Amino acid sequence: MGLEEQTIESLDNRCEVCGAELTPEELEDILERGGPVLCAVHADDLVELDDDLTEDDV
């Protein structure tokens, strides 16, 4: 089974956290970063983890 390219039409159009309807710009951002399906407010809350950090760095 091959992988299909994901399109805006195939994404859920609601934020996974608050259920707000997503704008076309938010949907495009989700496709670019590969998920999760979040509105701009909740996407801003995401923290990228740096795998190179150790407990001593924190």
C-alpha positions as CSV (number, residue, x, y, z in Angstrom):
1,M,0.0,0.0,0.0
2,G,1.4,3.4,-1.0
3,L,1.3,6.6,0.9
4,E,-1.1,9.3,-0.4
5,E,0.0,12.9,-0.4
6,Q,-2.0,14.7,2.3
7,T,-4.1,17.6,1.1
8,I,-6.0,20.4,2.9
9,E,-9.2,18.7,1.9
10,S,-8.2,15.5,3.8
11,L,-7.3,17.2,7.1
12,D,-9.7,17.6,9.9
13,N,-10.7,21.3,9.9
14,R,-10.9,21.6,13.7
15,C,-8.2,22.1,16.3
16,E,-7.5,19.0,18.3
17,V,-7.3,21.0,21.6
18,C,-10.1,23.6,21.5
19,G,-12.2,22.5,18.4
20,A,-11.9,25.9,16.7
21,E,-12.4,25.8,12.9
22,L,-9.0,26.2,11.2
23,T,-8.2,28.8,8.6
24,P,-6.7,27.9,5.3
25,E,-3.4,29.4,6.5
26,E,-3.4,27.2,9.6
27,L,-4.2,24.1,7.5
28,E,-1.3,25.0,5.2
29,D,1.0,25.3,8.2
30,I,-0.1,21.9,9.5
31,L,0.8,20.3,6.1
32,E,4.2,22.0,6.1
33,R,5.1,20.9,9.6
34,G,3.4,17.5,9.4
35,G,0.9,17.9,12.2
36,P,-0.5,18.0,14.8
37,V,-3.8,19.6,13.8
38,L,-3.8,22.7,16.0
39,C,-5.1,26.3,15.6
40,A,-2.5,29.1,15.6
41,V,-3.0,29.8,19.3
42,H,-2.2,26.2,20.3
43,A,0.5,25.7,17.7
44,D,2.3,28.6,19.3
45,D,2.3,26.7,22.6
46,L,4.3,23.8,21.1
47,V,7.8,23.5,22.3
48,E,10.4,21.9,20.0
49,L,12.6,19.4,21.9
50,D,16.3,19.4,21.3
51,D,17.5,15.8,21.4
52,D,21.0,16.9,22.0
53,L,20.2,18.4,25.4
54,T,21.1,16.4,28.5
55,E,19.8,16.9,32.1
56,D,23.0,18.9,32.8
57,D,22.0,21.4,30.1
58,V,18.6,22.2,31.7
